[in-house]
Amino acid sequence: MMDPKINDPCPCLSGKKYKNCCMLKDHPRSFTHKLIIRKSEELIPRLMAYAEEKWGYDMFEEAWEEFSGAQLEESPEDSPYEDMFIRWFLFLWVPQMFLEQETRYPSPYTLVSTFLEENRDSLDSLSLRYLYSAMGDPPSFWQVEAVKKGRGAILRDLLIGRELFVEDETASNHLNKWDILLANLIELDGIYGFNMLAPFSLPASVREDILEEFSEVFQGLRQSEATQQLFDLDLDLIWFYFDLMEDLLTADPPEMRNMDGEKIIITKSLYGFNPQDRQAIISTLASEPEFSDGPHEEGDKLLFVWIKKGEPSSTLEFVVKGTIEVRSQYLETECNSSERDKELRTKLFHLLSDKLTLQKTSSEKLDPFQATASPSRSQADRIDILKLEDLPEDVQSDITHRMEALYLSWADKPVPALGNLTPREAVKEESGREMVISLINDWENTQSRMEDPQFLFDFNKLRKELGLPLE
């Protein structure tokens, strides 16, 4: 039987594509990638020494000015783009004085080309193969289609359609499915590794921006012509990457709101009580329908979950609005908005006004980019976000079930990006099907880039619901 191709259904009958299932299990780890790393560590310093001797530091500064496009203020030594720049400078940059003579790529006027011309006879065969490969591959935008942590990733060239597996243990530990990279590659004995690699991956949401900017240039080109075009566009790709990064870094953080439309502000209130009243407080709370999911024992505390019936327009039958912890002589509530905290306080005082005394309320606005960071205060006063894993198992299961139903309900909701068609309607046409696939991939990528997600949805369930290929 012929070996399955990268996008074929996996022979194990999982329903997934081969690249997302058993491909990496079927291909043993290669020693060639270690050779690529060793050669890089050996040759890059040697090439830099040659560049200083051949061209001098003025040429290095000229190259940096061209590379940065006036968008980077730091010198190369102070920039996170230093390694990316060095490899572009060595393998791709053509000094201004040679541009009029430039007719083809790989260029005979790059630093590596002149180095090879002068040192070819003294280089071993592996060094020669490394250098010719690195200078012969143009930069492009690549999307991660599958990733194996500690091993590598399957990448697809967004501009000319190449698809291949790149071994890189270090990079793979920082990549997520559907991330987008700017890179060029090295190939030795059929094994690919990164040469020039931009230091920050981009979210899947920029894919359409990249295609809108560049895809028209490649329409109708043969593979060899498209490759030449990528070489021509090297700086355009790099500068566009800088623009995307600037947009991402300067964008206003999203304003996070709960399902009642209130700003998310994690709010805790502490109430004291006489230890003799503890059992009466527990009994009163347990008799209330909104606190009936409890008490649950958790160490030295009892936990009640505050649940209210969802709005008619919501897909959720119930909404978790907060928690109540009853300890030996105090009670602590936690809600994700100040409005919910006040609502719960009113309810508690109505039920237990003669038994509770409010001692303090503390709150912290949730920063979506630093949601897991610890405030600089004592552990006792630290505000923690209510975590799904901290809830009782039956509550976790119920919330998980309802969250999955919420995600799956997207299939039948009108989506503006689809011309207000529902995804189920849109997938009936090829163009709509491609757009739905892209939206789901963006959504999945956003989840994978979250630092500490409360809930992880299996997007293959949504793909299966819509009759799309599993990933």
Number of C-alpha atoms within 10 A of each C-alpha: 3 4 7 14 12 16 13 13 19 19 15 10 10 12 16 19 21 21 23 19 19 15 18 18 8 8 8 8 12 11 9 17 22 13 15 22 15 11 15 16 11 12 15 14 11 11 18 18 12 16 20 13 10 13 12 12 12 10 16 19 13 12 21 21 16 15 21 19 15 10 12 14 11 13 13 19 9 9 13 13 18 17 17 20 23 20 20 25 23 22 27 28 21 18 17 12 9 12 11 7 11 13 9 10 19 20 22 17 20 20 23 24 20 16 17 16 10 10 11 14 10 10 11 9 10 12 18 16 15 20 19 17 17 25 24 20 23 23 25 24 22 25 25 23 21 21 24 18 16 14 17 23 27 22 24 22 19 20 20 20 11 11 17 17 22 22 23 20 15 12 17 18 15 13 23 25 25 28 27 26 25 21 21 22 19 23 21 16 8 9 16 19 21 18 25 24 21 20 15 16 20 21 21 23 18 14 19 13 12 18 14 10 11 17 14 10 15 16 11 9 12 11 13 8 11 18 21 16 17 22 21 15 17 17 19 15 21 23 18 14 20 17 13 16 15 12 11 14 10 8 9 8 11 9 10 14 14 12 13 13 9 14 17 21 23 21 24 25 20 18 19 17 19 12 13 11 13 17 11 12 19 16 11 13 21 16 11 12 11 17 20 14 18 19 20 15 13 12 8 9 15 17 24 25 23 22 17 15 12 15 13 8 7 12 14 16 12 15 17 16 20 22 21 24 20 22 17 14 13 18 22 19 22 28 26 25 25 22 16 19 23 14 11 21 16 13 12 17 14 10 15 16 11 10 18 19 16 15 11 11 15 15 19 18 15 20 15 14 11 10 15 14 10 12 12 8 9 9 10 6 11 15 18 18 17 15 12 16 11 10 18 18 12 10 17 16 13 11 19 16 12 17 17 17 13 14 15 18 13 14 20 13 14 16 15 9 13 18 10 12 17 19 24 18 17 22 20 12 10 10 11 20 20 13 17 24 17 17 17 16 20 20 15 20 19 17 17 18 15 12 12 13 14 11 15 13 15 11 18 17 15 19 18 12 13 21 13 16 13 16 18
